[in-house]
Amino acid sequence: MYNVQETRELILALLKKEGKTTNQMLTSLGYNNSLILDMARRNSMPSGDKLGKIADYLNVSVDYLLGRTDNPEINK
């Protein structure tokens, strides 16, 4: 199983690096503004579809967000 908290922290770090906020990202994607907070509260991973859209927004692979690789690049 994947570590929800590590994925959450990575998302937050990538947003910070890009100078963006969670609210900016979630609003842009049409998601509830509590999605990232709910990851911490409920220790639950977003659905695959949502995680994929977050990865696309951050221009990284889903595997990178899940900690399956250290390479953030997307295979095209």
All heavy atoms as a GROMACS GRO file, in nm:
protein
  599
    1MET      N    1   0.084  -0.118   0.000
    1MET     CA    2   0.000   0.000   0.000
    1MET      C    3   0.088   0.124   0.000
    1MET      O    4   0.199   0.123   0.050
    1MET     CB    5  -0.090   0.000   0.123
    1MET     CG    6  -0.194   0.105   0.117
    1MET     SD    7  -0.345   0.051   0.196
    1MET     CE    8  -0.361   0.178   0.317
    2TYR      N    9   0.037   0.230  -0.057
    2TYR     CA   10   0.113   0.353  -0.069
    2TYR      C   11   0.093   0.441   0.053
    2TYR      O   12  -0.012   0.438   0.117
    2TYR     CB   13   0.072   0.427  -0.196
    2TYR     CG   14   0.092   0.341  -0.318
    2TYR    CD1   15  -0.016   0.285  -0.384
    2TYR    CD2   16   0.219   0.312  -0.363
    2TYR    CE1   17   0.002   0.205  -0.494
    2TYR    CE2   18   0.239   0.232  -0.472
    2TYR     CZ   19   0.131   0.177  -0.538
    2TYR     OH   20   0.150   0.097  -0.646
    3ASN      N   21   0.194   0.521   0.084
    3ASN     CA   22   0.189   0.606   0.202
    3ASN      C   23   0.119   0.738   0.166
    3ASN      O   24   0.174   0.822   0.095
    3ASN     CB   25   0.331   0.631   0.253
    3ASN     CG   26   0.331   0.703   0.384
    3ASN    OD1   27   0.264   0.804   0.402
    3ASN    ND2   28   0.407   0.652   0.478
    4VAL      N   29  -0.001   0.754   0.217
    4VAL     CA   30  -0.083   0.872   0.187
    4VAL      C   31  -0.014   1.000   0.233
    4VAL      O   32  -0.012   1.100   0.161
    4VAL     CB   33  -0.222   0.860   0.254
    4VAL    CG1   34  -0.304   0.985   0.231
    4VAL    CG2   35  -0.295   0.738   0.203
    5GLN      N   36   0.044   0.996   0.351
    5GLN     CA   37   0.107   1.117   0.405
    5GLN      C   38   0.228   1.160   0.323
    5GLN      O   39   0.250   1.279   0.301
    5GLN     CB   40   0.143   1.097   0.552
    5GLN     CG   41   0.024   1.069   0.642
    5GLN     CD   42  -0.092   1.167   0.624
    5GLN    OE1   43  -0.074   1.287   0.609
    5GLN    NE2   44  -0.214   1.115   0.624
    6GLU      N   45   0.306   1.063   0.274
    6GLU     CA   46   0.421   1.097   0.190
    6GLU      C   47   0.375   1.157   0.058
    6GLU      O   48   0.434   1.252   0.008
    6GLU     CB   49   0.509   0.974   0.166
    6GLU     CG   50   0.587   0.934   0.288
    6GLU     CD   51   0.671   0.809   0.267
    6GLU    OE1   52   0.683   0.761   0.152
    6GLU    OE2   53   0.726   0.758   0.367
    7THR      N   54   0.268   1.102   0.001
    7THR     CA   55   0.213   1.156  -0.123
    7THR      C   56   0.163   1.298  -0.101
    7THR      O   57   0.190   1.388  -0.180
    7THR     CB   58   0.100   1.065  -0.176
    7THR    OG1   59   0.154   0.937  -0.205
    7THR    CG2   60   0.037   1.123  -0.301
    8ARG      N   61   0.094   1.319   0.008
    8ARG     CA   62   0.042   1.452   0.042
    8ARG      C   63   0.155   1.552   0.057
    8ARG      O   64   0.150   1.662   0.002
    8ARG     CB   65  -0.040   1.443   0.170
    8ARG     CG   66  -0.098   1.576   0.215
    8ARG     CD   67  -0.175   1.560   0.348
    8ARG     NE   68  -0.216   1.688   0.398
    8ARG     CZ   69  -0.140   1.767   0.472
    8ARG    NH1   70  -0.017   1.732   0.505
    8ARG    NH2   71  -0.186   1.884   0.513
    9GLU      N   72   0.258   1.514   0.130
    9GLU     CA   73   0.372   1.604   0.152
    9GLU      C   74   0.443   1.636   0.020
    9GLU      O   75   0.488   1.749  -0.001
    9GLU     CB   76   0.470   1.544   0.253
    9GLU     CG   77   0.416   1.538   0.395
    9GLU     CD   78   0.378   1.675   0.450
    9GLU    OE1   79   0.451   1.773   0.426
    9GLU    OE2   80   0.273   1.684   0.516
   10LEU      N   81   0.453   1.537  -0.067
   10LEU     CA   82   0.516   1.559  -0.196
   10LEU      C   83   0.434   1.656  -0.280
   10LEU      O   84   0.489   1.748  -0.343
   10LEU     CB   85   0.535   1.427  -0.270
   10LEU     CG   86   0.605   1.434  -0.405
   10LEU    CD1   87   0.741   1.503  -0.395
   10LEU    CD2   88   0.620   1.295  -0.462
   11ILE      N   89   0.304   1.640  -0.280
   11ILE     CA   90   0.216   1.733  -0.352
   11ILE      C   91   0.235   1.875  -0.299
   11ILE      O   92   0.253   1.970  -0.376
   11ILE     CB   93   0.068   1.690  -0.342
   11ILE    CG1   94   0.045   1.561  -0.420
   11ILE    CG2   95  -0.026   1.802  -0.390
   11ILE    CD1   96  -0.090   1.496  -0.394
   12LEU      N   97   0.237   1.889  -0.168
   12LEU     CA   98   0.254   2.022  -0.108
   12LEU      C   99   0.390   2.081  -0.143
   12LEU      O  100   0.401   2.201  -0.172
   12LEU     CB  101   0.236   2.013   0.044
   12LEU     CG  102   0.096   1.978   0.093
   12LEU    CD1  103   0.095   1.959   0.244
   12LEU    CD2  104  -0.004   2.084   0.050
   13ALA      N  105   0.496   1.999  -0.142
   13ALA     CA  106   0.630   2.046  -0.176
   13ALA      C  107   0.638   2.090  -0.322
   13ALA      O  108   0.699   2.193  -0.354
   13ALA     CB  109   0.733   1.938  -0.147
   14LEU      N  110   0.574   2.014  -0.411
   14LEU     CA  111   0.575   2.050  -0.553
   14LEU      C  112   0.498   2.180  -0.577
   14LEU      O  113   0.539   2.264  -0.657
   14LEU     CB  114   0.516   1.936  -0.636
   14LEU     CG  115   0.603   1.811  -0.647
   14LEU    CD1  116   0.522   1.695  -0.704
   14LEU    CD2  117   0.727   1.837  -0.731
   15LEU      N  118   0.387   2.196  -0.507
   15LEU     CA  119   0.311   2.320  -0.518
   15LEU      C  120   0.394   2.439  -0.470
   15LEU      O  121   0.397   2.544  -0.535
   15LEU     CB  122   0.180   2.311  -0.439
   15LEU     CG  123   0.070   2.227  -0.500
   15LEU    CD1  124  -0.041   2.202  -0.400
   15LEU    CD2  125   0.015   2.295  -0.626
   16LYS      N  126   0.461   2.421  -0.358
   16LYS     CA  127   0.544   2.528  -0.303
   16LYS      C  128   0.655   2.565  -0.401
   16LYS      O  129   0.682   2.683  -0.424
   16LYS     CB  130   0.603   2.486  -0.168
   16LYS     CG  131   0.682   2.595  -0.101
   16LYS     CD  132   0.728   2.553   0.036
   16LYS     CE  133   0.805   2.666   0.102
   16LYS     NZ  134   0.846   2.630   0.238
   17LYS      N  135   0.717   2.464  -0.459
   17LYS     CA  136   0.824   2.485  -0.557
   17LYS      C  137   0.775   2.566  -0.676
   17LYS      O  138   0.847   2.649  -0.731
   17LYS     CB  139   0.879   2.350  -0.604
   17LYS     CG  140   0.990   2.359  -0.703
   17LYS     CD  141   1.038   2.221  -0.742
   17LYS     CE  142   1.140   2.228  -0.855
   17LYS     NZ  143   1.179   2.094  -0.899
   18GLU      N  144   0.650   2.543  -0.716
   18GLU     CA  145   0.591   2.613  -0.829
   18GLU      C  146   0.528   2.747  -0.789
   18GLU      O  147   0.477   2.820  -0.874
   18GLU     CB  148   0.483   2.526  -0.895
   18GLU     CG  149   0.537   2.398  -0.956
   18GLU     CD  150   0.628   2.425  -1.075
   18GLU    OE1  151   0.597   2.517  -1.154
   18GLU    OE2  152   0.730   2.355  -1.088
   19GLY      N  153   0.528   2.777  -0.660
   19GLY     CA  154   0.470   2.902  -0.612
   19GLY      C  155   0.318   2.904  -0.620
   19GLY      O  156   0.256   3.009  -0.637
   20LYS      N  157   0.258   2.785  -0.608
   20LYS     CA  158   0.113   2.773  -0.615
   20LYS      C  159   0.059   2.722  -0.482
   20LYS      O  160   0.131   2.664  -0.403
   20LYS     CB  161   0.074   2.677  -0.727
   20LYS     CG  162   0.120   2.724  -0.864
   20LYS     CD  163   0.087   2.625  -0.971
   20LYS     CE  164   0.136   2.676  -1.106
   20LYS     NZ  165   0.113   2.578  -1.212
   21THR      N  166  -0.070   2.743  -0.462
   21THR     CA  167  -0.135   2.696  -0.340
   21THR      C  168  -0.223   2.576  -0.371
   21THR      O  169  -0.260   2.552  -0.486
   21THR     CB  170  -0.222   2.806  -0.277
   21THR    OG1  171  -0.334   2.832  -0.365
   21THR    CG2  172  -0.144   2.934  -0.252
   22THR      N  173  -0.259   2.504  -0.265
   22THR     CA  174  -0.349   2.391  -0.285
   22THR      C  175  -0.484   2.440  -0.338
   22THR      O  176  -0.543   2.375  -0.424
   22THR     CB  177  -0.371   2.311  -0.154
   22THR    OG1  178  -0.419   2.398  -0.053
   22THR    CG2  179  -0.244   2.245  -0.109
   23ASN      N  180  -0.531   2.553  -0.287
   23ASN     CA  181  -0.660   2.605  -0.334
   23ASN      C  182  -0.656   2.639  -0.482
   23ASN      O  183  -0.753   2.614  -0.554
   23ASN     CB  184  -0.702   2.728  -0.253
   23ASN     CG  185  -0.756   2.690  -0.117
   23ASN    OD1  186  -0.792   2.575  -0.093
   23ASN    ND2  187  -0.759   2.786  -0.026
   24GLN      N  188  -0.544   2.695  -0.530
   24GLN     CA  189  -0.532   2.725  -0.673
   24GLN      C  190  -0.542   2.597  -0.755
   24GLN      O  191  -0.614   2.592  -0.855
   24GLN     CB  192  -0.398   2.793  -0.703
   24GLN     CG  193  -0.390   2.936  -0.656
   24GLN     CD  194  -0.250   2.992  -0.672
   24GLN    OE1  195  -0.150   2.925  -0.646
   24GLN    NE2  196  -0.242   3.117  -0.714
   25MET      N  197  -0.469   2.495  -0.712
   25MET     CA  198  -0.469   2.369  -0.786
   25MET      C  199  -0.607   2.305  -0.785
   25MET      O  200  -0.660   2.267  -0.890
   25MET     CB  201  -0.367   2.271  -0.727
   25MET     CG  202  -0.368   2.135  -0.794
   25MET     SD  203  -0.258   2.015  -0.718
   25MET     CE  204  -0.343   1.982  -0.564
   26LEU      N  205  -0.665   2.293  -0.666
   26LEU     CA  206  -0.792   2.223  -0.654
   26LEU      C  207  -0.905   2.297  -0.726
   26LEU      O  208  -0.990   2.234  -0.788
   26LEU     CB  209  -0.825   2.200  -0.507
   26LEU     CG  210  -0.726   2.107  -0.435
   26LEU    CD1  211  -0.754   2.104  -0.285
   26LEU    CD2  212  -0.727   1.968  -0.494
   27THR      N  213  -0.904   2.429  -0.720
   27THR     CA  214  -1.004   2.508  -0.791
   27THR      C  215  -0.988   2.489  -0.941
   27THR      O  216  -1.086   2.469  -1.014
   27THR     CB  217  -0.993   2.657  -0.754
   27THR    OG1  218  -1.018   2.670  -0.614
   27THR    CG2  219  -1.093   2.741  -0.832
   28SER      N  220  -0.864   2.492  -0.987
   28SER     CA  221  -0.835   2.473  -1.130
   28SER      C  222  -0.883   2.336  -1.179
   28SER      O  223  -0.932   2.323  -1.291
   28SER     CB  224  -0.686   2.487  -1.154
   28SER     OG  225  -0.652   2.456  -1.286
   29LEU      N  226  -0.871   2.236  -1.093
   29LEU     CA  227  -0.911   2.100  -1.130
   29LEU      C  228  -1.057   2.071  -1.103
   29LEU      O  229  -1.109   1.966  -1.141
   29LEU     CB  230  -0.823   1.998  -1.054
   29LEU     CG  231  -0.674   2.002  -1.087
   29LEU    CD1  232  -0.597   1.906  -0.997
   29LEU    CD2  233  -0.650   1.970  -1.234
   30GLY      N  234  -1.125   2.164  -1.035
   30GLY     CA  235  -1.267   2.146  -1.005
   30GLY      C  236  -1.293   2.052  -0.888
   30GLY      O  237  -1.401   1.992  -0.880
   31TYR      N  238  -1.195   2.041  -0.798
   31TYR     CA  239  -1.209   1.953  -0.682
   31TYR      C  240  -1.240   2.033  -0.556
   31TYR      O  241  -1.210   2.152  -0.546
   31TYR     CB  242  -1.081   1.873  -0.658
   31TYR     CG  243  -1.047   1.778  -0.771
   31TYR    CD1  244  -0.914   1.751  -0.802
   31TYR    CD2  245  -1.145   1.717  -0.847
   31TYR    CE1  246  -0.881   1.664  -0.904
   31TYR    CE2  247  -1.113   1.631  -0.950
   31TYR     CZ  248  -0.982   1.604  -0.978
   31TYR     OH  249  -0.950   1.519  -1.080
   32ASN      N  250  -1.297   1.964  -0.459
   32ASN     CA  251  -1.327   2.023  -0.329
   32ASN      C  252  -1.197   2.073  -0.266
   32ASN      O  253  -1.096   2.005  -0.268
   32ASN     CB  254  -1.392   1.916  -0.240
   32ASN     CG  255  -1.442   1.973  -0.110
   32ASN    OD1  256  -1.373   2.048  -0.042
   32ASN    ND2  257  -1.562   1.935  -0.074
   33ASN      N  258  -1.202   2.192  -0.209
   33ASN     CA  259  -1.082   2.252  -0.149
   33ASN      C  260  -1.027   2.176  -0.029
   33ASN      O  261  -0.917   2.204   0.016
   33ASN     CB  262  -1.108   2.397  -0.110
   33ASN     CG  263  -1.108   2.489  -0.230
   33ASN    OD1  264  -1.053   2.456  -0.335
   33ASN    ND2  265  -1.170   2.604  -0.218
   34SER      N  266  -1.101   2.079   0.020
   34SER     CA  267  -1.053   2.003   0.136
   34SER      C  268  -0.984   1.872   0.097
   34SER      O  269  -0.942   1.797   0.185
   34SER     CB  270  -1.169   1.974   0.232
   34SER     OG  271  -1.261   1.886   0.171
   35LEU      N  272  -0.969   1.844  -0.032
   35LEU     CA  273  -0.914   1.715  -0.075
   35LEU      C  274  -0.778   1.685  -0.012
   35LEU      O  275  -0.757   1.576   0.041
   35LEU     CB  276  -0.902   1.711  -0.228
   35LEU     CG  277  -0.854   1.577  -0.281
   35LEU    CD1  278  -0.955   1.520  -0.378
   35LEU    CD2  279  -0.721   1.593  -0.350
   36ILE      N  280  -0.686   1.780  -0.012
   36ILE     CA  281  -0.553   1.757   0.043
   36ILE      C  282  -0.560   1.746   0.195
   36ILE      O  283  -0.493   1.661   0.255
   36ILE     CB  284  -0.455   1.869  -0.001
   36ILE    CG1  285  -0.445   1.876  -0.153
   36ILE    CG2  286  -0.318   1.850   0.062
   36ILE    CD1  287  -0.389   1.753  -0.220
   37LEU      N  288  -0.641   1.827   0.257
   37LEU     CA  289  -0.659   1.818   0.402
   37LEU      C  290  -0.722   1.684   0.441
   37LEU      O  291  -0.683   1.622   0.540
   37LEU     CB  292  -0.746   1.934   0.451
   37LEU     CG  293  -0.767   1.946   0.601
   37LEU    CD1  294  -0.634   1.958   0.674
   37LEU    CD2  295  -0.854   2.064   0.632
   38ASP      N  296  -0.816   1.638   0.361
   38ASP     CA  297  -0.879   1.508   0.388
   38ASP      C  298  -0.778   1.393   0.379
   38ASP      O  299  -0.794   1.292   0.447
   38ASP     CB  300  -0.994   1.482   0.292
   38ASP     CG  301  -1.117   1.566   0.324
   38ASP    OD1  302  -1.123   1.623   0.434
   38ASP    OD2  303  -1.206   1.575   0.237
   39MET      N  304  -0.676   1.409   0.296
   39MET     CA  305  -0.573   1.305   0.290
   39MET      C  306  -0.508   1.288   0.428
   39MET      O  307  -0.482   1.176   0.471
   39MET     CB  308  -0.465   1.342   0.186
   39MET     CG  309  -0.511   1.331   0.043
   39MET     SD  310  -0.386   1.385  -0.076
   39MET     CE  311  -0.272   1.245  -0.069
   40ALA      N  312  -0.485   1.398   0.497
   40ALA     CA  313  -0.424   1.392   0.630
   40ALA      C  314  -0.524   1.344   0.734
   40ALA      O  315  -0.491   1.259   0.817
   40ALA     CB  316  -0.370   1.530   0.669
   41ARG      N  317  -0.644   1.397   0.728
   41ARG     CA  318  -0.745   1.363   0.829
   41ARG      C  319  -0.791   1.218   0.821
   41ARG      O  320  -0.804   1.150   0.922
   41ARG     CB  321  -0.868   1.452   0.813
   41ARG     CG  322  -0.849   1.591   0.858
   41ARG     CD  323  -0.979   1.665   0.844
   41ARG     NE  324  -0.964   1.805   0.880
   41ARG     CZ  325  -1.051   1.898   0.848
   41ARG    NH1  326  -1.160   1.866   0.779
   41ARG    NH2  327  -1.032   2.023   0.883
   42ARG      N  328  -0.817   1.173   0.701
   42ARG     CA  329  -0.876   1.040   0.682
   42ARG      C  330  -0.775   0.935   0.641
   42ARG      O  331  -0.810   0.818   0.626
   42ARG     CB  332  -0.987   1.048   0.578
   42ARG     CG  333  -1.099   1.139   0.622
   42ARG     CD  334  -1.208   1.143   0.520
   42ARG     NE  335  -1.310   1.239   0.563
   42ARG     CZ  336  -1.391   1.301   0.482
   42ARG    NH1  337  -1.384   1.278   0.353
   42ARG    NH2  338  -1.480   1.386   0.528
   43ASN      N  339  -0.651   0.979   0.615
   43ASN     CA  340  -0.546   0.889   0.568
   43ASN      C  341  -0.593   0.808   0.448
   43ASN      O  342  -0.576   0.688   0.440
   43ASN     CB  343  -0.498   0.797   0.681
   43ASN     CG  344  -0.362   0.738   0.650
   43ASN    OD1  345  -0.276   0.805   0.594
   43ASN    ND2  346  -0.343   0.612   0.686
   44SER      N  347  -0.656   0.881   0.353
   44SER     CA  348  -0.708   0.813   0.234
   44SER      C  349  -0.654   0.879   0.109
   44SER      O  350  -0.647   1.002   0.099
   44SER     CB  351  -0.861   0.814   0.233
   44SER     OG  352  -0.908   0.947   0.225
   45MET      N  353  -0.616   0.796   0.014
   45MET     CA  354  -0.560   0.842  -0.113
   45MET      C  355  -0.674   0.886  -0.204
   45MET      O  356  -0.780   0.822  -0.206
   45MET     CB  357  -0.484   0.725  -0.177
   45MET     CG  358  -0.394   0.765  -0.290
   45MET     SD  359  -0.251   0.863  -0.244
   45MET     CE  360  -0.144   0.739  -0.172
   46PRO      N  361  -0.654   0.994  -0.279
   46PRO     CA  362  -0.756   1.031  -0.379
   46PRO      C  363  -0.772   0.920  -0.481
   46PRO      O  364  -0.682   0.837  -0.498
   46PRO     CB  365  -0.697   1.157  -0.445
   46PRO     CG  366  -0.592   1.207  -0.352
   46PRO     CD  367  -0.543   1.087  -0.277
   47SER      N  368  -0.882   0.921  -0.551
   47SER     CA  369  -0.905   0.820  -0.656
   47SER      C  370  -0.795   0.830  -0.762
   47SER      O  371  -0.727   0.932  -0.774
   47SER     CB  372  -1.042   0.842  -0.720
   47SER     OG  373  -1.041   0.962  -0.796
   48GLY      N  374  -0.782   0.726  -0.839
   48GLY     CA  375  -0.680   0.724  -0.944
   48GLY      C  376  -0.699   0.837  -1.043
   48GLY      O  377  -0.602   0.899  -1.088
   49ASP      N  378  -0.824   0.867  -1.077
   49ASP     CA  379  -0.853   0.975  -1.169
   49ASP      C  380  -0.807   1.109  -1.112
   49ASP      O  381  -0.743   1.188  -1.182
   49ASP     CB  382  -1.003   0.978  -1.200
   49ASP     CG  383  -1.039   1.086  -1.300
   49ASP    OD1  384  -0.982   1.084  -1.411
   49ASP    OD2  385  -1.123   1.172  -1.266
   50LYS      N  386  -0.839   1.133  -0.987
   50LYS     CA  387  -0.800   1.259  -0.924
   50LYS      C  388  -0.648   1.268  -0.911
   50LYS      O  389  -0.589   1.373  -0.938
   50LYS     CB  390  -0.866   1.274  -0.787
   50LYS     CG  391  -1.013   1.304  -0.796
   50LYS     CD  392  -1.074   1.321  -0.659
   50LYS     CE  393  -1.223   1.350  -0.674
   50LYS     NZ  394  -1.290   1.362  -0.545
   51LEU      N  395  -0.586   1.160  -0.871
   51LEU     CA  396  -0.440   1.160  -0.856
   51LEU      C  397  -0.374   1.183  -0.991
   51LEU      O  398  -0.274   1.255  -1.001
   51LEU     CB  399  -0.394   1.028  -0.794
   51LEU     CG  400  -0.257   1.028  -0.730
   51LEU    CD1  401  -0.245   1.133  -0.621
   51LEU    CD2  402  -0.226   0.891  -0.673
   52GLY      N  403  -0.430   1.126  -1.096
   52GLY     CA  404  -0.376   1.148  -1.231
   52GLY      C  405  -0.385   1.294  -1.272
   52GLY      O  406  -0.292   1.348  -1.331
   53LYS      N  407  -0.497   1.358  -1.243
   53LYS     CA  408  -0.513   1.498  -1.279
   53LYS      C  409  -0.422   1.588  -1.197
   53LYS      O  410  -0.370   1.687  -1.247
   53LYS     CB  411  -0.659   1.540  -1.265
   53LYS     CG  412  -0.746   1.478  -1.374
   53LYS     CD  413  -0.890   1.519  -1.362
   53LYS     CE  414  -0.970   1.450  -1.473
   53LYS     NZ  415  -1.112   1.483  -1.464
   54ILE      N  416  -0.401   1.552  -1.070
   54ILE     CA  417  -0.307   1.627  -0.986
   54ILE      C  418  -0.166   1.612  -1.043
   54ILE      O  419  -0.092   1.710  -1.054
   54ILE     CB  420  -0.314   1.580  -0.839
   54ILE    CG1  421  -0.447   1.623  -0.777
   54ILE    CG2  422  -0.196   1.634  -0.759
   54ILE    CD1  423  -0.476   1.562  -0.641
   55ALA      N  424  -0.129   1.491  -1.081
   55ALA     CA  425   0.004   1.467  -1.139
   55ALA      C  426   0.019   1.549  -1.267
   55ALA      O  427   0.125   1.611  -1.289
   55ALA     CB  428   0.023   1.319  -1.167
   56ASP      N  429  -0.083   1.550  -1.351
   56ASP     CA  430  -0.076   1.630  -1.475
   56ASP      C  431  -0.060   1.777  -1.443
   56ASP      O  432   0.019   1.847  -1.506
   56ASP     CB  433  -0.202   1.609  -1.559
   56ASP     CG  434  -0.207   1.472  -1.625
   56ASP    OD1  435  -0.103   1.402  -1.630
   56ASP    OD2  436  -0.317   1.435  -1.672
   57TYR      N  437  -0.133   1.826  -1.346
   57TYR     CA  438  -0.125   1.967  -1.306
   57TYR      C  439   0.016   2.002  -1.261
   57TYR      O  440   0.067   2.109  -1.291
   57TYR     CB  441  -0.226   1.995  -1.194
   57TYR     CG  442  -0.229   2.138  -1.149
   57TYR    CD1  443  -0.312   2.231  -1.212
   57TYR    CD2  444  -0.152   2.182  -1.042
   57TYR    CE1  445  -0.316   2.363  -1.170
   57TYR    CE2  446  -0.155   2.314  -1.000
   57TYR     CZ  447  -0.237   2.404  -1.063
   57TYR     OH  448  -0.241   2.536  -1.022
   58LEU      N  449   0.080   1.908  -1.189
   58LEU     CA  450   0.214   1.931  -1.136
   58LEU      C  451   0.323   1.890  -1.234
   58LEU      O  452   0.442   1.903  -1.206
   58LEU     CB  453   0.230   1.856  -1.004
   58LEU     CG  454   0.138   1.903  -0.891
   58LEU    CD1  455   0.145   1.807  -0.773
   58LEU    CD2  456   0.175   2.044  -0.848
   59ASN      N  457   0.282   1.836  -1.349
   59ASN     CA  458   0.374   1.793  -1.454
   59ASN      C  459   0.472   1.686  -1.406
   59ASN      O  460   0.592   1.691  -1.433
   59ASN     CB  461   0.448   1.912  -1.515
   59ASN     CG  462   0.504   1.880  -1.652
   59ASN    OD1  463   0.445   1.804  -1.727
   59ASN    ND2  464   0.618   1.938  -1.684
   60VAL      N  465   0.418   1.590  -1.331
   60VAL     CA  466   0.495   1.475  -1.284
   60VAL      C  467   0.412   1.349  -1.311
   60VAL      O  468   0.295   1.358  -1.344
   60VAL     CB  469   0.532   1.483  -1.134
   60VAL    CG1  470   0.618   1.605  -1.104
   60VAL    CG2  471   0.407   1.485  -1.046
   61SER      N  472   0.476   1.235  -1.294
   61SER     CA  473   0.402   1.110  -1.313
   61SER      C  474   0.330   1.069  -1.185
   61SER      O  475   0.369   1.108  -1.074
   61SER     CB  476   0.498   0.998  -1.355
   61SER     OG  477   0.583   0.963  -1.248
   62VAL      N  478   0.226   0.990  -1.201
   62VAL     CA  479   0.155   0.936  -1.086
   62VAL      C  480   0.250   0.846  -1.006
   62VAL      O  481   0.248   0.848  -0.883
   62VAL     CB  482   0.028   0.858  -1.129
   62VAL    CG1  483  -0.035   0.786  -1.011
   62VAL    CG2  484  -0.072   0.951  -1.194
   63ASP      N  485   0.334   0.770  -1.075
   63ASP     CA  486   0.431   0.685  -1.006
   63ASP      C  487   0.520   0.767  -0.914
   63ASP      O  488   0.554   0.724  -0.804
   63ASP     CB  489   0.517   0.607  -1.105
   63ASP     CG  490   0.444   0.487  -1.164
   63ASP    OD1  491   0.344   0.443  -1.104
   63ASP    OD2  492   0.488   0.439  -1.270
   64TYR      N  493   0.557   0.887  -0.958
   64TYR     CA  494   0.639   0.975  -0.875
   64TYR      C  495   0.562   1.018  -0.750
   64TYR      O  496   0.616   1.014  -0.640
   64TYR     CB  497   0.684   1.097  -0.956
   64TYR     CG  498   0.773   1.190  -0.881
   64TYR    CD1  499   0.904   1.155  -0.850
   64TYR    CD2  500   0.729   1.315  -0.841
   64TYR    CE1  501   0.987   1.241  -0.781
   64TYR    CE2  502   0.811   1.403  -0.772
   64TYR     CZ  503   0.940   1.365  -0.742
   64TYR     OH  504   1.022   1.450  -0.672
   65LEU      N  505   0.437   1.056  -0.768
   65LEU     CA  506   0.356   1.097  -0.653
   65LEU      C  507   0.337   0.982  -0.553
   65LEU      O  508   0.329   1.005  -0.433
   65LEU     CB  509   0.219   1.148  -0.697
   65LEU     CG  510   0.214   1.282  -0.769
   65LEU    CD1  511   0.070   1.318  -0.802
   65LEU    CD2  512   0.280   1.392  -0.687
   66LEU      N  513   0.330   0.860  -0.605
   66LEU     CA  514   0.310   0.744  -0.518
   66LEU      C  515   0.440   0.692  -0.457
   66LEU      O  516   0.438   0.599  -0.378
   66LEU     CB  517   0.240   0.632  -0.596
   66LEU     CG  518   0.096   0.660  -0.636
   66LEU    CD1  519   0.044   0.548  -0.725
   66LEU    CD2  520   0.008   0.677  -0.514
   67GLY      N  521   0.552   0.749  -0.497
   67GLY     CA  522   0.680   0.705  -0.442
   67GLY      C  523   0.732   0.578  -0.508
   67GLY      O  524   0.820   0.512  -0.455
   68ARG      N  525   0.680   0.544  -0.626
   68ARG     CA  526   0.724   0.423  -0.696
   68ARG      C  527   0.851   0.448  -0.777
   68ARG      O  528   0.915   0.353  -0.822
   68ARG     CB  529   0.614   0.373  -0.788
   68ARG     CG  530   0.492   0.324  -0.711
   68ARG     CD  531   0.380   0.285  -0.801
   68ARG     NE  532   0.427   0.188  -0.900
   68ARG     CZ  533   0.348   0.112  -0.973
   68ARG    NH1  534   0.218   0.122  -0.958
   68ARG    NH2  535   0.396   0.029  -1.061
   69THR      N  536   0.885   0.576  -0.797
   69THR     CA  537   1.006   0.612  -0.870
   69THR      C  538   1.057   0.746  -0.818
   69THR      O  539   0.979   0.826  -0.765
   69THR     CB  540   0.981   0.622  -1.022
   69THR    OG1  541   1.103   0.653  -1.089
   69THR    CG2  542   0.877   0.727  -1.056
   70ASP      N  543   1.186   0.768  -0.834
   70ASP     CA  544   1.245   0.897  -0.798
   70ASP      C  545   1.248   0.991  -0.917
   70ASP      O  546   1.289   1.105  -0.904
   70ASP     CB  547   1.387   0.876  -0.745
   70ASP     CG  548   1.389   0.805  -0.611
   70ASP    OD1  549   1.289   0.816  -0.538
   70ASP    OD2  550   1.490   0.740  -0.581
   71ASN      N  551   1.206   0.941  -1.033
   71ASN     CA  552   1.206   1.020  -1.155
   71ASN      C  553   1.070   1.086  -1.176
   71ASN      O  554   0.972   1.016  -1.202
   71ASN     CB  555   1.240   0.930  -1.274
   71ASN     CG  556   1.249   1.006  -1.405
   71ASN    OD1  557   1.229   1.126  -1.410
   71ASN    ND2  558   1.277   0.934  -1.511
   72PRO      N  559   1.063   1.218  -1.166
   72PRO     CA  560   0.933   1.284  -1.180
   72PRO      C  561   0.882   1.292  -1.323
   72PRO      O  562   0.766   1.323  -1.346
   72PRO     CB  563   0.959   1.424  -1.125
   72PRO     CG  564   1.104   1.446  -1.148
   72PRO     CD  565   1.170   1.312  -1.135
   73GLU      N  566   0.967   1.262  -1.422
   73GLU     CA  567   0.928   1.279  -1.561
   73GLU      C  568   0.821   1.179  -1.603
   73GLU      O  569   0.816   1.067  -1.558
   73GLU     CB  570   1.050   1.266  -1.651
   73GLU     CG  571   1.149   1.378  -1.630
   73GLU     CD  572   1.260   1.380  -1.732
   73GLU    OE1  573   1.243   1.322  -1.839
   73GLU    OE2  574   1.364   1.440  -1.702
   74ILE      N  575   0.737   1.228  -1.692
   74ILE     CA  576   0.627   1.147  -1.744
   74ILE      C  577   0.674   1.075  -1.868
   74ILE      O  578   0.734   1.135  -1.957
   74ILE     CB  579   0.507   1.239  -1.778
   74ILE    CG1  580   0.462   1.315  -1.654
   74ILE    CG2  581   0.394   1.157  -1.837
   74ILE    CD1  582   0.366   1.428  -1.685
   75ASN      N  583   0.649   0.945  -1.876
   75ASN     CA  584   0.680   0.869  -1.998
   75ASN      C  585   0.572   0.898  -2.100
   75ASN      O  586   0.454   0.880  -2.073
   75ASN     CB  587   0.684   0.718  -1.968
   75ASN     CG  588   0.802   0.681  -1.884
   75ASN    OD1  589   0.906   0.745  -1.890
   75ASN    ND2  590   0.787   0.578  -1.805
   76LYS      N  591   0.614   0.943  -2.215
   76LYS     CA  592   0.515   0.977  -2.320
   76LYS      C  593   0.522   0.877  -2.431
   76LYS      O  594   0.618   0.821  -2.463
   76LYS     CB  595   0.540   1.117  -2.371
   76LYS     CG  596   0.517   1.219  -2.261
   76LYS     CD  597   0.520   1.358  -2.316
   76LYS     CE  598   0.495   1.453  -2.198
   76LYS     NZ  599   0.459   1.581  -2.232
   0.00000   0.00000   0.00000
